[in-house]
Amino acid sequence: MKVTNQEIASLLTQYMNHTITRESLIAQCEEFVQERTFESRELQNIVARIGWMDVHNFDVSFDDLTTMVQQLGYHLVVEMV
């Protein structure tokens, strides 16, 4: 089964909304890299970058997340409630 843009966009949304942890995001992406194929090379690069967050113990900035979401074909909208 292929990893889709929508699937990764959903994970990023959950992470940004704090419904999953950084560790959960990384673990899911590492599993994708090991066990599944990707819709595109760009998608594979995004998932690999998220996986590197664990290896190199760095986080991604809001700007990085915004860029990833845009590369997946979505637009990030922030709403304060």
Secondary structure as UniProt FT lines:
FT   STRAND          2..3
FT   HELIX           5..16
FT   TURN            17..18
FT   HELIX           22..35
FT   STRAND          37..38
FT   HELIX           41..55
FT   TURN            56..57
FT   HELIX           62..71
FT   TURN            72..73
//
